[in-house]
Amino acid sequence: NTYFITKVQTRGDEILKAKGSSSGFSAANAVADHMRNWYFGAKSSEEIVSMGVISNGKHYGVPKNICFSFPIFCCGNFRYEIVDDL
C-alpha cells in the first residue's frame, strides 16, 4: 500500500521529469482527443478507443446502468458503438 500510494501522489512530478511537460497538459490533451473522436468520429474505420459509458446490460456482462470503460467505435456527431467480442 505504501509504494502504490506514494507513486500516485508523485506521478505529476514523474511525468514532468520524463516528458518535460506537466501532467495537467497531458490530461487536457487526453480530454481533447476524447472529445474530438466523439464529435468527429474515428480517424479510420478500424480505430477503437476506450470510453466510459453507461451500460445497457448487453455487453461484456456489465450490469445495466453501470458506468464502464468499453471498447468503442466513434461514429461522429456524439454517436458511438460498443465493440463486442474483443
ABEGO torsion letter per residue (X at the ends): XAAAAAAAAAAAAAAAAAAGBBAAAAAAAAAAAAAAAAAAEBABAABBBBBBBBBAGABGGBBBGBBBBBBBBBAEGGBBBBBBGX
